């Protein structure tokens, strides 16, 4: 069944996600802050684009968003040119941005005033996952609404899960980022140790990846980390944004996150080295920079 869709935000994630929706034969109208990128998307996927979020959302059955942060989300949702100004009753607004749970609840409340359903649905899998259509979706919202959205989201995901009420998707994404931070730091320290010990990195990873030390990060990042290459995937700047959201939420719910706070500061060190756009595996670059001093 073809659905009329608006997609707001064509960054490294949104661009291919919207593309998968178009390939699934949905009618997709996109909006992007930089119009040239929206025009390029139309050339690639034969959809259409609009000059404002409101115009993109007009007449859509579902509106998807994937922007940068809480403020970016507010800028495309609210106001005379926001999506809520263009949406009709009994439609669905789905946000794939990683935001605070608080802003998700606020958007849901304002959407409800217009009889519009909302799902917060951050994703995991990075740029490669978006391009290959194999993202994991963590959702919060009404079960019946999720059931309507899930088959559409399947165009760019291989797994989606409803975690609970609105905000639950964002809380799950915080758990995801907390876990990643610790795994990457452990991998960085392990590879540094292996180098210092004069071991063959390829053989070390081939051996330990078969046991309890194995992880997605090890499988997908050890080669580039060993080579000192950090231009593959999710940027440090965005990871710090996500960890900041998790740390703020921890203050509200009483969780204790010492490792997360420490790794967040390590990423701040990477930023100070000029690596804000490095991918998150660049924690090894920080260790090696310290070692050289």
LUMSE-506091 format. One record per residue: y, x, z of N, C-alpha, C in turn; residue number from 1; residue in one letter. Coordinates in steps of 0.05 Angstrom, whole numbers. Example, Ala and Ser with C-alpha at 12.3 -4.5 7.8 and 13.67 -1.06 7.14 Angstrom:
2
REC n.north n.east   n.up ca.north ca.east  ca.up c.north c.east   c.up   n res
REC    -114    264    156      -90     246    156     -66    264    156   1   A
REC     -45    257    142      -21     273    143       1    258    157   2   S
//
This chain:
293
REC n.north n.east   n.up ca.north ca.east  ca.up c.north c.east   c.up   n res
REC     -24     17      0        0       0      0      25     17      0   1   X
REC      43     13    -19       67      28    -21      88     17     -2   2   X
REC     101     35     13      122      27     32     148     39     25   3   X
REC     170     25     29      196      35     24     205     52     48   4   X
REC     210     78     43      215      97     65     241    111     61   5   X
REC     255    116     83      277     135     84     269    159    100   6   X
REC     276    183     91      269     207    106     295    223    110   7   X
REC     302    227    136      327     240    143     322    268    153   8   X
REC     331    289    139      328     316    147     307    331    131   9   X
REC     317    350    114      299     364     96     298    394    102  10   X
REC     292    401    127      289     428    135     262    439    127  11   X
REC     253    460    139      227     472    132     204    454    137  12   X
REC     208    435    156      187     415    162     191    390    146  13   X
REC     215    379    147      220     353    134     217    353    104  14   X
REC     224    375     91      223     376     62     194    371     52  15   X
REC     174    386     62      147     380     52     136    354     63  16   X
REC     143    346     88      133     321     99     142    297     81  17   X
REC     168    297     74      178     276     56     163    278     29  18   X
REC     158    302     20      144     306     -5     116    293     -5  19   X
REC     102    296     18       75     285     20      76    254     19  20   X
REC      97    243     31      100     214     30     105    204      1  21   X
REC     121    220    -14      125     213    -42      99    215    -58  22   X
REC      84    237    -52       59     241    -67      39    218    -61  23   X
REC      42    206    -37       24     184    -29      34    158    -42  24   X
REC      53    160    -61       62     137    -77      79    117    -61  25   X
REC      92    127    -40      112     111    -26     138    115    -40  26   X
REC     156     95    -38      183      97    -49     200    111    -28  27   X
REC     209    136    -33      222     152    -13     251    158    -21  28   X
REC     269    152     -3      298     159     -7     304    179     16  29   X
REC     315    202      9      321     223     29     351    226     34  30   X
REC     356    237     57      384     246     64     382    273     76  31   X
REC     400    291     68      402     317     81     431    324     83  32   X
REC     437    339    105      465     346    109     476    362     86  33   X
REC     459    380     74      467     394     50     456    379     26  34   X
REC     474    367     11      466     349    -11     450    363    -32  35   X
REC     456    389    -37      442     404    -58     412    405    -52  36   X
REC     405    406    -26      377     407    -19     363    380    -24  37   X
REC     378    359    -20      367     332    -26     363    329    -56  38   X
REC     382    339    -71      379     338   -100     355    354   -110  39   X
REC     351    377    -98      328     393   -105     302    379    -98  40   X
REC     301    365    -75      278     350    -67     272    328    -87  41   X
REC     292    315    -97      288     294   -117     276    305   -142  42   X
REC     285    329   -150      274     342   -174     245    349   -170  43   X
REC     238    357   -145      210     365   -140     191    341   -137  44   X
REC     202    319   -126      183     297   -118     190    270   -130  45   X
REC     211    268   -147      217     244   -161     224    220   -143  46   X
REC     236    225   -121      246     203   -104     275    199   -110  47   X
REC     290    191    -89      319     187    -92     333    198    -67  48   X
REC     359    202    -69      373     211    -45     399    194    -41  49   X
REC     409    194    -17      433     179    -10     452    197      4  50   X
REC     478    191      2      499     209     14     502    206     44  51   X
REC     491    185     56      492     182     85     466    172     96  52   X
REC     460    176    122      436     165    133     435    135    131  53   X
REC     458    122    135      459      93    133     450     83    106  54   X
REC     459     95     85      452      86     58     423     92     52  55   X
REC     413    115     62      385     121     58     367    100     72  56   X
REC     375     91     95      359      73    111     361     44    102  57   X
REC     381     38     86      386      10     78     362      0     61  58   X
REC     350    -22     71      327     -34     57     300    -21     62  59   X
REC     300      0     78      274      14     84     257     -1    103  60   X
REC     231      1     99      212     -11    119     208      8    142  61   X
REC     208     34    136      205      55    157     226     77    151  62   X
REC     238     87    173      256     109    171     245    132    187  63   X
REC     241    155    174      231     179    187     254    199    191  64   X
REC     254    213    213      274     233    218     261    259    227  65   X
REC     272    281    217      263     308    227     287    327    225  66   X
REC     302    328    246      326     344    247     324    366    268  67   X
REC     346    376    278      345     400    294     342    397    324  68   X
REC     359    380    336      360     378    365     371    351    373  69   X
REC     376    347    399      386     322    409     412    313    395  70   X
REC     431    332    393      456     325    381     454    319    351  71   X
REC     437    333    337      432     327    309     420    299    306  72   X
REC     402    292    324      389     266    323     410    244    327  73   X
REC     427    248    348      448     228    352     466    225    328  74   X
REC     472    247    315      491     246    292     480    230    269  75   X
REC     453    229    266      442     214    243     433    186    250  76   X
REC     432    180    277      424     154    286     447    135    291  77   X
REC     467    145    305      489     129    314     513    129    296  78   X
REC     532    112    301      557     112    286     556     95    260  79   X
REC     579     93    247      580      77    222     562     87    200  80   X
REC     556    113    199      539     124    178     511    130    188  81   X
REC     505    122    213      478     128    223     457    108    213  82   X
REC     432    115    217      410      99    206     410     71    218  83   X
REC     417     69    244      416      42    256     436     23    243  84   X
REC     457     34    232      477      17    218     466      6    192  85   X
REC     445     19    181      434      10    156     408     -4    158  86   X
REC     394     -3    181      367     -14    183     368    -44    189  87   X
REC     347    -57    181      344     -86    185     325    -92    208  88   X
REC     325   -116    218      306    -124    239     277   -121    230  89   X
REC     260   -116    250      231    -114    246     223    -91    228  90   X
REC     239    -70    228      231     -45    215     225    -24    236  91   X
REC     216     -1    227      207      20    246     222     46    242  92   X
REC     232     57    263      246      83    263     228    103    277  93   X
REC     221    125    263      203     145    273     217    172    273  94   X
REC     216    185    296      230     211    299     210    234    303  95   X
REC     210    253    284      192     276    286     207    301    297  96   X
REC     232    298    304      247     320    316     235    326    343  97   X
REC     236    351    352      229     358    379     255    356    396  98   X
REC     256    336    414      280     330    429     272    327    459  99   X
REC     292    321    475      287     313    502     275    285    502 100   X
REC     259    279    523      249     252    526     271    232    531 101   X
REC     293    242    544      316     225    551     329    213    525 102   X
REC     334    230    505      347     220    481     328    202    466 103   X
REC     302    207    467      283     189    454     284    161    467 104   X
REC     286    159    493      288     133    506     314    120    500 105   X
REC     335    135    497      362     124    491     362    112    463 106   X
REC     351    126    444      349     116    416     332     91    416 107   X
REC     310     91    430      292      68    431     307     43    442 108   X
REC     322     47    463      337      25    475     357     13    456 109   X
REC     372     31    442      392      21    424     380      8    399 110   X
REC     357     19    390      343       7    367     333    -21    375 111   X
REC     323    -24    399      312     -49    408     333    -71    408 112   X
REC     359    -64    413      380     -84    413     383    -96    385 113   X
REC     374    -82    365      375     -92    337     347   -101    328 114   X
REC     329   -104    346      301    -112    340     288    -93    321 115   X
REC     293    -68    325      281     -46    310     262    -31    329 116   X
REC     237    -26    320      218     -11    336     222     19    333 117   X
REC     216     34    354      220      63    354     196     78    364 118   X
REC     189    100    351      168     117    359     178    146    360 119   X
REC     176    159    383      181     188    383     155    202    376 120   X
REC     157    220    356      132     231    345     135    260    337 121   X
REC     141    278    356      143     306    349     116    317    337 122   X
REC     118    338    323       94     349    309      89    378    316 123   X
REC      64    386    312       56     414    316      40    422    291 124   X
REC      42    448    285       28     459    262      46    477    245 125   X
REC      72    476    250       90     495    237      94    488    208 126   X
REC     109    506    195      116     503    167      91    501    149 127   X
REC      71    518    155       46     517    139      32    490    142 128   X
REC      32    479    166       20     453    171      34    431    156 129   X
REC      61    433    155       76     413    141      71    415    111 130   X
REC      70    439    100       66     443     72      38    434     63 131   X
REC      18    439     80       -9     432     74     -17    403     82 132   X
REC       2    389     95       -4     362    103     -24    359    126 133   X
REC     -24    379    144      -45     378    166     -32    380    193 134   X
REC      -9    368    197        5     369    223     -10    352    244 135   X
REC      -4    358    269      -13     342    291      11    326    301 136   X
REC       9    300    304       31     283    313      26    273    341 137   X
REC      45    277    359       44     267    387      64    245    390 138   X
REC      54    221    395       72     197    394      75    183    420 139   X
REC      99    171    423      104     153    445     116    127    434 140   X
REC     106    104    445      116      79    435      96     57    439 141   X
REC     102     34    425       84      11    427      59     15    410 142   X
REC      36      6    421       11      11    407       9     -3    380 143   X
REC      19    -28    378       18     -42    353      36    -29    332 144   X
REC      59    -19    341       77      -6    322      65     20    312 145   X
REC      53     35    331       40      60    323      18     55    303 146   X
REC       3     33    307      -19      26    288      -8     22    260 147   X
REC      16     11    258       28       7    231      37     34    219 148   X
REC      47     51    236       59      77    226      37     98    221 149   X
REC      15     97    235       -5     118    234     -15    123    205 150   X
REC     -23    101    190      -33     106    163     -12    119    145 151   X
REC      13    113    150       34     125    133      38    155    141 152   X
REC      38    161    167       40     189    176      16    206    167 153   X
REC      -6    193    161      -30     208    152     -25    223    126 154   X
REC      -3    217    112        3     232     88       9    261     93 155   X
REC      19    267    117       26     295    124      13    304    150 156   X
REC      -6    289    160      -19     297    185     -49    294    183 157   X
REC     -63    310    199      -92     307    201    -101    294    227 158   X
REC     -82    293    246      -88     280    272     -63    269    284 159   X
REC     -64    245    294      -41     233    309     -52    218    333 160   X
REC     -37    219    354      -46     207    379     -23    193    393 161   X
REC     -27    169    402       -7     155    419     -12    163    448 162   X
REC       8    175    461        5     185    488      14    165    509 163   X
REC      29    145    501       40     126    521      66    115    511 164   X
REC      83    107    530      108      94    523     127    114    511 165   X
REC     150    103    501      170     121    488     177    144    506 166   X
REC     178    168    495      183     192    510     158    209    514 167   X
REC     135    195    513      110     209    519     103    230    497 168   X
REC     111    224    472      106     244    451     122    269    456 169   X
REC     147    266    464      163     290    470     152    305    494 170   X
REC     143    291    514      132     305    538     107    320    530 171   X
REC      90    309    512       66     323    503      74    348    487 172   X
REC      95    346    470      104     369    455     114    391    474 173   X
REC     125    384    497      133     404    516     109    419    527 174   X
REC      87    404    532       62     417    541      53    436    519 175   X
REC      54    427    494       46     444    472      61    470    471 176   X
REC      87    469    474      104     493    473      99    511    497 177   X
REC      95    499    520       89     515    544      64    531    540 178   X
REC      43    518    530       18     532    525      20    554    505 179   X
REC      35    549    483       39     569    462      53    594    473 180   X
REC      73    589    490       89     612    500      71    632    515 181   X
REC      53    621    532       35     639    548      15    653    530 182   X
REC       4    639    510      -16     650    493      -4    673    476 183   X
REC      20    669    465       33     689    448      40    714    465 184   X
REC      50    710    489       56     733    506      31    749    512 185   X
REC       9    735    519      -16     749    524     -26    764    500 186   X
REC     -24    752    476      -33     765    452     -15    790    446 187   X
REC      11    787    450       29     810    446      22    833    464 188   X
REC      17    827    489       10     849    508     -17    861    501 189   X
REC     -36    844    493      -62     854    485     -61    873    461 190   X
REC     -46    865    441      -43     882    417     -29    908    423 191   X
REC      -8    906    441        6     931    449     -13    950    463 192   X
REC     -29    939    481      -48     955    496     -68    968    476 193   X
REC     -78    953    457      -97     964    437     -85    987    422 194   X
REC     -59    984    414      -46    1006    399     -44   1030    417 195   X
REC     -35   1027    441      -32    1049    460     -59   1063    465 196   X
REC     -80   1047    465     -107    1059    470    -119   1071    445 197   X
REC    -106   1069    422     -116    1081    397    -139   1066    385 198   X
REC    -141   1040    390     -163    1024    380    -156   1013    352 199   X
REC    -177   1007    337     -174     994    311    -169    964    315 200   X
REC    -144    956    309     -136     928    314    -154    908    301 201   X
REC    -162    913    276     -178     894    261    -205    890    275 202   X
REC    -217    912    283     -244     910    297    -241    897    324 203   X
REC    -219    903    338     -215     891    364    -214    860    362 204   X
REC    -197    851    343     -193     822    340    -219    809    329 205   X
REC    -232    823    311     -257     811    300    -277    807    323 206   X
REC    -276    825    342     -295     823    365    -287    802    385 207   X
REC    -262    804    395     -254     786    417    -248    758    408 208   X
REC    -242    754    383     -236     727    373    -260    709    373 209   X
REC    -284    721    374     -308     706    375    -315    695    403 210   X
REC    -300    705    423     -305     696    450    -282    680    462 211   X
REC    -280    681    488     -261     664    503    -232    671    497 212   X
REC    -226    694    486     -199     702    480    -188    690    455 213   X
REC    -205    679    438     -197     669    413    -177    646    415 214   X
REC    -159    645    395     -138     624    394    -127    622    366 215   X
REC    -113    600    361      -99     596    335     -80    619    330 216   X
REC     -65    627    351      -45     648    348     -59    674    341 217   X
REC     -81    680    353      -96     705    347    -105    704    318 218   X
REC    -117    683    310     -128     681    283    -107    683    261 219   X
REC     -84    670    266      -63     668    245     -41    688    247 220   X
REC     -38    702    269      -14     719    273     -21    749    279 221   X
REC     -46    755    285      -50     783    294     -44    803    273 222   X
REC     -51    798    248      -47     817    226     -17    823    223 223   X
REC      -1    803    222       28     807    218      40    820    243 224   X
REC      31    812    266       41     825    290      34    855    290 225   X
REC      10    861    283        1     889    283      18    905    263 226   X
REC      26    893    241       42     906    220      72    905    227 227   X
REC      80    892    249      108     890    256     124    872    237 228   X
REC     111    851    227      124     832    209     126    805    223 229   X
REC     150    794    224      155     770    240     171    749    224 230   X
REC     163    745    200      178     726    182     159    703    174 231   X
REC     142    694    193      122     675    186     122    651    206 232   X
REC     138    631    200      136     607    216     159    601    235 233   X
REC     153    588    257      172     577    275     190    598    288 234   X
REC     216    594    286      235     615    294     239    615    324 235   X
REC     246    639    334      252     643    362     274    625    371 236   X
REC     295    622    355      318     605    363     308    577    370 237   X
REC     290    566    353      280     539    358     261    538    381 238   X
REC     245    560    385      227     560    408     243    560    434 239   X
REC     265    575    435      282     575    459     293    547    464 240   X
REC     301    533    443      310     506    446     288    488    459 241   X
REC     264    491    449      242     475    459     235    482    487 242   X
REC     234    508    494      227     516    521     249    507    540 243   X
REC     274    508    531      296     498    548     293    469    555 244   X
REC     284    453    535      279     424    540     257    421    561 245   X
REC     235    437    558      213     435    577     222    443    605 246   X
REC     238    464    607      247     474    633     265    454    646 247   X
REC     282    441    630      300     420    641     283    396    651 248   X
REC     263    388    636      246     366    644     231    373    670 249   X
REC     223    398    672      208     406    696     225    403    721 250   X
REC     251    407    719      269     403    742     269    373    750 251   X
REC     266    356    730      265     327    736     239    318    748 252   X
REC     217    329    739      191     319    748     178    336    769 253   X
REC     191    358    777      180     375    798     160    396    790 254   X
REC     154    398    764      135     418    755     145    446    760 255   X
REC     127    465    765      133     493    769     124    509    744 256   X
REC     142    522    730      136     535    705     145    564    705 257   X
REC     134    581    723      144     608    724     139    625    699 258   X
REC     115    621    687      109     636    663     127    627    640 259   X
REC     131    601    637      148     591    616     177    602    619 260   X
REC     187    602    643      214     612    648     216    642    641 261   X
REC     195    657    647      195     686    641     194    690    611 262   X
REC     176    676    597      174     680    568     199    671    554 263   X
REC     212    650    564      238     642    553     258    664    554 264   X
REC     258    679    576      277     702    578     268    725    560 265   X
REC     242    728    556      233     748    537     243    741    508 266   X
REC     242    716    502      252     707    476     283    712    474 267   X
REC     297    709    496      325     716    497     329    746    490 268   X
REC     311    763    500      312     791    493     308    796    463 269   X
REC     289    780    451      285     782    422     310    774    407 270   X
REC     323    753    416      349     745    404     369    768    406 271   X
REC     370    781    429      389     803    433     383    827    414 272   X
REC     358    829    406      350     850    387     356    842    358 273   X
REC     368    819    355      374     809    328     352    793    315 274   X
REC     332    784    332      309     771    322     308    740    325 275   X
REC     331    728    326      332     699    330     317    683    309 276   X
REC     316    694    285      302     681    263     273    692    259 277   X
REC     266    712    275      238     720    275     220    697    283 278   X
REC     194    698    276      176     677    286     168    684    315 279   X
REC     155    665    328      151     667    356     131    690    364 280   X
REC     117    700    345       99     723    351     114    749    357 281   X
REC     140    748    353      157     772    356     160    781    385 282   X
REC     146    769    403      146     779    431     135    808    431 283   X
REC     118    814    412      108     842    410     131    861    403 284   X
REC     150    852    386      173     869    379     189    876    404 285   X
REC     191    857    422      205     863    448     191    884    464 286   X
REC     165    881    466      149     901    481     152    929    469 287   X
REC     150    931    443      152     956    429     180    968    431 288   X
REC     200    952    431      227     962    434     231    973    462 289   X
REC     220    960    482      222     971    509     207    997    512 290   X
REC     184    998    498      167    1021    500     180   1046    488 291   X
REC     197   1042    469      211    1065    455     233   1076    472 292   X
REC     243   1061    491      266    1070    507     258   1093    526 293   X
//
